Amino acid sequence: MDSKRNVTSIQVCFDNGDVENITRGLAISFKEVKDDTYKAKFLPCNISGAEMEMIVNSVIALGNMLGMFDGEE
């Protein structure tokens, strides 16, 4: 078996029973490794380098909107 795995889709299940299948995007999960310390796991699904750049820029913009950077660039 090939040790390299590629994510082909991400399934999102809503509390009302709806399901959305994402074929391009990024899922991020968090796992607690010890008291209040977490490890992030990134699962990209069919995205390019340009799309990854857009994701990073979008997250930085969200952080700015939430005031997480105290005006720093």
N, C-alpha and C positions, 0 to 999 in steps of 0.2 A: 504494500500500500504506500502511496506517495505521502510523505510527511508534510508536504505543502498543501494547505487547504485554501480554497478561495470561496468567499461568501458569495452566493448567487442571489439571495434575497433575504430580507428581514421582515418578519411578521410581527405586527403590532396588534394586540388584542385589547379591545376596549371593554370597560365594565358593563356596557349595555349589550355585549355580545357581538358587536361589529368587529370585523377584522380587516386590516389594511396590509397589503403586501407591498413592500418597498423594494424596488429592483435597482435603485441607485441611491446611495446615501451613506450614512455613517451611524453606527450604534455604539454607544459608550456605556459600559457597565462598571460598577464599583463593587469591590469585595473588601470587607474588613479583614485585615491581616493580623492586627492586634488592637488593643484598646485605642479607639479613636484614630487609628491609622488605616488608610484605605489604599488599595491599588486599583488603578484604572485600566480597563481593557478596551481597546479600540478595535472595532470590526468594520473596516471599510467594505463597501459593496459596490463594485463596478464604477469606481470614481477615478478621474484622471488627476494629474498633478495640479492642473488649473482649478479643478473643483475642490481639491484639498486646500489650496490657497484661499478660495472663497470661503470655505468652512472656517479656517483660522481667522480670517479678517472679520467674519460675521460674529464669531465668539468674542473677539476683542471689542467689536462695536457694542455688543450686548454688555460686556463688562463695563465699558465707558458709560453706557446709558444707566446702568445700575449703580454708578459711582464707586466702582471697586478699585479704580486706579488713582483716585485723588487728583485728577487732572493731569497725570503723567501720560506721556505718549509711549 
